[in-house]
């Protein structure tokens, strides 16, 4: 039965991914032309490109985006992703050559990689909650976020990076669950996955720190020589696999710029800097813009951040997200009995979320990058924690209190909007509908607690489907 749910989720994801790949107009996904040109260079020349001055032209990029990549403007000058680690493009190059650079074929390649990552997410959660709805709920969330589908159905290295990170986390936690002293092969395999991560995308490099954190957890083997062996097993394969790339970059870009980041920062002249925006807006407006835009673009802000979803959709998603967070808080407060291994798994996944959040913060120290897609590397912990929250908040014991809270918030929204002279009718309707849902929940048996999150995730899949024709096709 449990694999039946995984199969259903995968089929739905592949259908939705195919729709996004087909109906999203060419190049109308963030940075897609630059990633495509990297793969084209590898396919045509059998070598890796160099990031050079002129690969990023802010004025030209704005002009071609404004023209919706039409009007005879070529994407060939857009090559600012040439500094990226090469593995995704090396894998995509044969397909590029075989199909003559067919964009749909390359997009479907990314969709397939995203489907494989869902399998490993499911397997990871099932290691610790095998008889729970959590594996299916976690994977359904990761599969049906509309913006995530947009990224998985475009040409970029995110799909491979997420797959390799999911494999790495699965191998680490499987090693942690089994006898760590007797299963060294799992660590060697995790080290190989880590090496491939280093060859794929810099934003998933927190995997290096995550591995160290897992090795430091109390394990079956505490002796110092054993820990040194485990460090060697994890990091030696990673170092051997990634060293040639680092050596090449150091020789090419100079000054030990092994990631090409200094060259990248020198090339992307004109991109909005965080310090300039902070000085212009002030801390309060800056923080508000960051939170609002990051929230919107996590769920869905299509094209090159140019097409947001309807505010009513954002309001419903905000309420659902807030309910999940409240439920997670209640679940933590209730302190449900967990095994030692379950606690270690939760701490590991919480660490992954914290590390990915650190990457988001680091990116925004230099450039304005209020893009929720940078959190997609942490969809496994996000999906698990939100699923735990939904399963908790929909318990019958909380129904009347949640009904009262939502009713008060909806009333406050109505009074505040009416005071401003613009009554928020849709806000009242959506907030009232959620409140009435919990009043109805109180009348239903306890087993409904499992099916209400499933209904919410099904609606998320429906939202992903209709977003193609509601937002993407009409506006892009």
C-alpha positions in Angstrom: 0.0 0.0 0.0 2.8 2.4 0.9 4.5 2.0 -2.4 1.2 2.6 -4.2 1.1 6.1 -2.8 4.7 6.7 -3.9 3.8 5.4 -7.4 0.8 7.7 -7.6 2.8 10.7 -6.4 5.5 10.0 -8.9 3.1 9.6 -11.8 1.4 12.8 -10.9 4.7 14.6 -10.6 5.9 13.4 -14.0 2.7 14.5 -15.7 2.8 17.9 -14.1 6.5 18.2 -14.8 5.8 17.4 -18.5 3.1 20.1 -18.6 5.5 22.7 -17.2 8.3 21.6 -19.6 5.9 21.8 -22.5 3.9 25.0 -21.8 6.5 27.2 -20.2 7.8 29.3 -23.1 11.5 29.0 -24.0 13.9 30.6 -21.6 11.2 31.7 -19.2 12.7 30.1 -16.2 15.4 31.7 -14.0 18.8 31.6 -15.6 17.8 28.9 -18.2 19.6 30.5 -21.2 22.9 30.6 -19.3 22.6 26.9 -18.2 21.6 25.9 -21.7 24.6 27.7 -23.2 26.9 25.9 -20.8 25.6 22.5 -22.0 25.8 23.7 -25.6 29.5 24.6 -25.2 30.3 21.2 -23.8 28.4 19.4 -26.5 30.0 21.4 -29.3 33.6 21.7 -28.1 34.0 18.8 -25.8 35.5 21.1 -23.2 34.4 23.3 -20.3 33.8 27.0 -20.9 35.4 29.9 -19.1 33.5 32.7 -17.4 34.6 35.8 -19.1 33.9 39.5 -19.0 30.8 40.2 -21.1 29.0 37.0 -20.1 26.7 39.2 -18.0 25.2 42.3 -19.6 22.5 43.7 -17.4 21.1 46.0 -20.0 20.9 43.3 -22.7 19.4 40.8 -20.2 16.7 43.3 -19.2 16.0 44.0 -22.8 15.6 40.4 -23.9 13.5 39.6 -20.8 11.2 42.6 -21.6 10.9 41.2 -25.1 10.0 37.8 -23.7 13.0 36.4 -25.5 11.6 37.3 -28.9 12.2 40.0 -31.4 15.3 38.5 -32.9 17.4 38.9 -29.8 19.8 36.0 -29.3 20.5 34.1 -26.0 24.0 33.3 -27.1 25.7 36.2 -25.2 24.1 35.0 -21.9 26.8 32.8 -20.4 27.2 34.0 -16.8 26.7 30.4 -15.4 30.0 29.2 -17.0 31.6 29.2 -13.5 29.3 26.4 -12.3 30.7 22.9 -11.4 30.4 20.9 -14.6 28.7 17.5 -13.8 25.1 18.4 -14.8 26.3 19.8 -18.2 28.6 16.8 -18.8 25.5 14.6 -18.4 23.3 16.8 -20.5 25.8 17.3 -23.3 25.2 13.8 -25.0 21.4 14.5 -25.0 22.0 17.9 -26.4 24.1 16.5 -29.2 21.7 13.7 -29.9 18.6 16.0 -30.1 20.3 19.0 -31.7 19.8 21.0 -28.6 16.1 20.3 -28.2 14.9 22.4 -25.3 12.0 20.1 -24.4 14.3 17.0 -24.3 16.7 18.8 -21.9 13.8 20.0 -19.7 12.4 16.4 -19.5 15.9 15.2 -18.5 15.7 17.6 -15.5 12.2 16.4 -14.7 13.4 12.8 -14.6 16.2 13.7 -12.2 13.7 15.4 -10.0 11.6 12.2 -10.0 14.6 10.1 -8.8 15.2 12.6 -5.9 11.6 12.0 -4.7 12.3 8.3 -4.5 15.3 8.9 -2.2 13.3 11.4 -0.1 10.7 8.8 0.4 13.2 6.1 1.3 14.9 8.4 3.8 11.8 9.2 5.8 10.6 5.6 5.6 13.9 4.5 7.3 12.6 6.0 10.5 8.8 6.2 10.1 8.0 3.1 8.0 4.4 2.6 9.0 3.5 6.3 9.0 1.9 8.6 6.4 5.0 10.9 6.8 7.0 9.4 3.9 4.2 9.9 1.3 3.2 13.3 2.8 6.8 14.6 2.6 7.3 13.5 -1.0 3.9 14.9 -2.1 4.8 18.3 -0.7 8.2 18.3 -2.5 6.5 17.1 -5.7 3.7 19.6 -5.9 5.1 23.0 -4.9 4.4 25.0 -8.2 7.7 26.9 -8.2 9.6 23.7 -7.5 8.0 22.1 -10.5 9.0 25.2 -12.6 12.6 24.7 -11.6 12.6 20.9 -12.1 11.1 21.4 -15.6 13.8 23.8 -16.8 17.4 23.5 -17.9 19.5 24.0 -14.8 21.7 22.0 -12.4 19.2 22.2 -9.5 17.6 18.9 -10.4 20.9 16.9 -10.3 22.0 18.8 -7.2 18.8 17.9 -5.3 19.1 14.3 -6.4 22.6 13.9 -5.2 21.9 15.6 -2.0 18.9 13.3 -1.4 21.1 10.3 -2.1 23.8 11.6 0.3 21.3 12.2 3.1 19.8 8.8 2.6 23.1 7.0 2.7 24.2 9.0 5.8 21.1 8.2 7.7 21.0 4.6 6.6 24.5 4.3 7.9 23.5 5.9 11.2 20.5 3.6 11.5 22.5 0.4 10.9 25.6 -0.6 12.9 28.0 2.2 12.0 31.0 0.0 13.0 29.9 -2.8 10.7 28.7 -0.9 7.6 31.7 1.1 6.3 30.6 0.6 2.7 27.7 3.0 3.2 30.2 5.8 4.2 32.4 5.1 1.2 29.2 5.4 -1.0 28.2 8.6 0.8 31.6 10.0 0.2 31.2 9.2 -3.5 27.9 11.0 -3.5 29.5 14.0 -1.7 32.2 14.2 -4.4 29.5 14.3 -7.1 27.7 17.1 -5.1 30.9 19.1 -5.1 31.0 18.6 -8.9 27.4 19.8 -9.4 26.4 23.0 -7.5 28.0 25.3 -4.9 24.7 26.0 -3.1 24.5 22.4 -1.9 28.0 22.4 -0.5 26.6 22.5 3.0 26.5 18.7 2.6 30.1 18.8 3.6 29.2 20.3 7.0 26.2 18.0 7.3 28.4 14.9 6.9 30.7 16.2 9.7 27.7 16.7 12.0 26.5 13.2 11.5 29.9 11.7 12.1 30.1 13.6 15.4 26.8 12.2 16.6 27.1 9.5 19.3 27.3 6.2 17.3 27.9 2.6 17.9 31.7 3.1 17.5 33.1 5.9 19.8 36.8 5.2 19.7 39.0 7.9 18.1 40.7 5.6 15.6 37.2 4.5 14.3 36.1 8.1 13.9 39.2 9.0 12.0 38.5 6.0 9.7 35.0 7.3 9.2 36.2 10.8 8.3 38.6 9.2 5.8 35.8 7.0 4.3 33.5 10.0 3.8 35.9 12.7 2.7 38.6 10.9 0.8 36.3 9.9 -2.2 34.9 13.4 -2.2 38.3 15.0 -2.3 39.6 12.7 -5.1 36.6 13.2 -7.3 36.5 17.0 -6.9 40.3 17.8 -6.9 40.7 18.0 -10.7 37.9 20.6 -11.0 39.4 22.7 -8.3 42.9 22.5 -9.8 41.5 23.5 -13.2 39.7 26.5 -11.7 42.7 27.6 -9.7 44.8 27.6 -12.9 42.1 29.2 -15.0 40.9 31.9 -12.7 44.1 32.3 -10.5 44.5 33.4 -6.9 43.1 30.1 -5.6 39.7 31.0 -6.9 38.8 27.3 -7.0 35.1 27.9 -7.3 35.2 30.8 -9.8 33.2 32.9 -7.4 35.6 35.9 -7.4 35.5 35.9 -11.2 31.7 35.7 -11.0 31.4 38.7 -8.7 33.7 40.7 -11.0 31.7 39.7 -14.1 28.1 40.3 -12.9 28.4 44.1 -13.0 25.1 45.9 -12.6 23.3 43.3 -10.5 21.6 44.9 -7.5 23.8 44.8 -4.4 22.3 44.2 -0.9 24.1 47.1 0.6 22.6 49.5 -2.0 19.1 48.3 -1.5 19.4 48.4 2.3 20.7 51.9 2.2 17.8 53.0 -0.2 14.9 51.2 1.6 16.0 51.1 5.2 16.1 48.0 7.4 12.3 47.7 8.0 11.3 47.9 4.4 14.2 45.8 3.3 13.2 43.0 5.8 9.6 43.2 4.8 10.4 43.0 1.1 12.7 40.1 1.7 10.1 38.1 3.7 7.3 38.8 1.3 9.2 38.1 -1.9 10.9 35.0 -0.5 7.5 33.6 0.6 5.9 34.4 -2.8 8.8 33.0 -4.8 9.0 29.8 -2.8 5.5 28.8 -3.7 5.3 30.4 -7.1 6.6 33.5 -8.9 7.1 32.5 -12.4 9.3 33.5 -15.3 12.2 35.6 -14.1 10.3 36.6 -10.9 8.0 38.6 -13.1 4.7 36.7 -12.7 3.4 36.3 -9.1 0.4 34.2 -8.3 -2.9 35.7 -7.2 -2.9 37.3 -3.8 -5.8 35.0 -2.8 -3.6 32.0 -3.5 -0.8 33.4 -1.4 -3.3 34.1 1.5 -4.6 30.5 1.4 -1.0 29.2 1.3 0.1 31.4 4.1 -2.8 30.1 6.3 -1.9 26.5 5.5 1.8 27.2 6.2 1.0 28.9 9.5 -1.3 26.0 10.5 1.6 23.6 9.8 4.0 25.6 11.9 1.6 25.9 14.7 1.0 22.2 14.6 4.7 21.5 14.6 5.1 23.7 17.7 2.3 21.7 19.4 3.9 18.4 18.4 7.2 19.5 19.9 5.4 20.7 23.0 3.6 17.4 23.4 6.9 15.6 23.2 5.7 12.5 21.5 7.9 9.5 22.4 10.6 9.0 19.8 13.3 6.5 19.4 17.0 7.6 19.7 17.3 7.0 15.9 14.3 9.1 15.1 15.6 12.0 17.2 19.0 11.8 15.4 17.2 11.8 12.1 15.2 14.9 13.0 18.3 16.7 14.3 20.2 15.8 11.1 17.4 17.1 8.9 17.0 20.2 11.1 20.7 20.8 10.5 20.2 20.5 6.8 17.5 23.2 6.9 19.7 25.4 9.0 22.7 25.0 6.6 20.5 25.8 3.6 19.1 28.9 5.4 22.7 29.9 5.9 23.4 29.7 2.2 20.3 31.9 1.5 21.6 34.4 4.0 25.1 34.3 2.6 23.9 34.9 -1.0 22.0 38.0 0.2 25.0 39.4 1.9 26.4 40.5 -1.5 23.5 40.5 -3.9 19.7 40.9 -3.6 18.6 37.3 -4.0 15.1 37.2 -2.4 14.3 33.9 -4.1 12.6 31.1 -2.3 13.9 28.5 -4.7 17.2 28.6 -2.8 15.4 26.6 -0.1 14.5 23.8 -2.4 17.6 21.9 -1.4 15.9 21.6 2.0 12.5 20.3 0.7 13.1 17.0 2.5 13.2 18.6 6.0 10.6 21.3 5.1 8.2 18.7 3.8 8.7 16.4 6.8 8.3 19.2 9.4 5.2 20.7 7.7 3.7 17.2 7.4 4.2 16.6 11.1 2.6 20.0 11.8 -0.5 19.3 9.6 -1.0 15.8 11.1 -0.9 17.4 14.6 -3.0 20.5 14.0 -5.8 18.5 12.4 -6.3 16.4 15.5 -9.8 16.8 16.9 -8.5 18.0 20.3 -7.3 21.3 18.8 -10.3 21.9 16.4 -12.3 24.3 18.5 -9.3 26.4 19.6 -8.1 26.7 16.1 -11.6 27.6 15.0 -11.7 30.4 17.6 -8.2 31.7 16.7 -9.0 31.8 12.9 -12.3 33.4 13.6 -10.7 36.2 15.6 -8.0 36.7 13.0 -10.6 36.9 10.2 -12.7 39.4 12.2 -9.6 41.5 12.8 -8.8 41.4 9.1 -12.3 42.5 8.2 -12.3 45.4 10.7 -8.8 46.6 9.8 -9.5 46.5 6.0 -12.9 48.2 6.5 -11.2 50.9 8.6 -8.9 51.6 5.7 -11.9 52.0 3.4 -11.3 48.9 1.4 -13.0 45.8 2.9 -11.0 42.6 2.1 -13.9 40.4 0.9 -11.6 37.6 -0.3 -9.6 37.7 2.9 -12.8 37.3 4.9 -14.1 34.5 2.7 -10.8 32.5 2.8 -10.2 33.0 6.5 -13.8 32.2 7.3 -13.6 29.1 5.2 -10.6 27.8 7.1 -12.3 28.6 10.4 -15.4 26.7 9.4 -13.2 23.8 8.3 -12.0 23.4 11.8 -15.5 23.7 13.2 -16.5 20.9 10.9 -13.4 19.0 11.9 -14.6 18.9 15.5 -17.7 17.0 14.4 -15.7 14.3 12.6 -14.0 11.2 13.9 -10.3 11.2 14.9 -9.1 9.2 11.8 -9.9 12.3 9.7 -6.7 13.8 11.0 -4.8 11.7 8.5 -7.0 12.5 5.5 -7.1 16.3 5.9 -3.4 16.8 5.2 -3.8 14.4 2.2 -6.6 16.7 1.0 -4.4 19.8 1.4 -1.6 18.1 -0.6 -4.0 17.1 -3.3 -5.2 20.7 -3.6 -1.5 21.7 -3.9 -1.2 19.4 -6.9 -4.3 20.9 -8.4 -2.9 24.4 -7.8 0.3 23.3 -9.7 -1.8 22.0 -12.6 -4.0 25.1 -12.9 -1.0 27.5 -12.5 0.1 26.5 -15.9 -3.0 28.1 -17.5 -3.8 30.6 -14.8 -0.4 32.3 -14.6 2.3 30.9 -16.9 0.7 30.7 -20.3 -1.3 34.0 -20.2 1.6 36.0 -18.9 4.7 34.5 -20.4 
